[in-house]
Amino acid sequence: MNFLEERIARDGIVKPGNVLKVDSFLNHQMDIALLNEIGREFHRRFADRPVTKVLTIEASGIAIAYPVANAFGVPLVFAKKSKSINIEGEMYVAEVESFTHKNKNQVIVSKKFLGPEDHVLIIDDFLANGCALQGLISIAESAGATIEGLGIAVEKGFQIGGKVIRNLGYRLESLAIVDAMDPETGEITFRPQN
Ligand code: 5GP
């Protein structure tokens, strides 16, 4: 097991409805040493890519994306969830359905902060059905930016998102892939990775 799998096995809590709670170290209380290690690991995996910006989505993506942007020495841009509708023009807009809250949000990024000259690494905490990543991909594409890859802390491999994103031809790296989890026993099974 790698460092993140070990931590999930120790402190992750399996909830009904295919939700894995990691709020003691990633989503609510944050273990900064662990986040820094995540940043270094994504930097190592994407070291061959000419990344100029890290792109994520608020709120929980920011904590993961921050140490990644720090390791690359590039700015971090996060998509904001917005209720306003009269924003097209200055903003790239995508619609994202929230896995955890089951509602739809428009997410926006200012055109000032992303453009055709950018080489983007997209980062998020979880990958479930892939809506958040598809929204971020759509924003990067609207900007004319090059997507260098996508990095996820925890992919739930029994949900469809990973397959969809890989089938689109993107390089997707997940630090931990959960293939099964049981809310009754709390048991979590990881996909072997090298
Ligand atoms: P997707 O858009 O891929 O369906 O879901 C990804 C988003 O939903 C992530 O940004 C994450 O915030 C949230 N999410 C999905 N599954 C889980 C989960 O099992 N646990 C937690 N804490 N968040 C999740």
Boltz pocket constraint, residues with backbone or C-beta under 6 A from the ligand:
constraints:
  - pocket:
      binder: B
      contacts: [[A, 18], [A, 19], [A, 20], [A, 21], [A, 22], [A, 27], [A, 60], [A, 61], [A, 97], [A, 98], [A, 99], [A, 100], [A, 124], [A, 125], [A, 126], [A, 127], [A, 128], [A, 129], [A, 130], [A, 131], [A, 132], [A, 133], [A, 156], [A, 161]]
      max_distance: 6.0
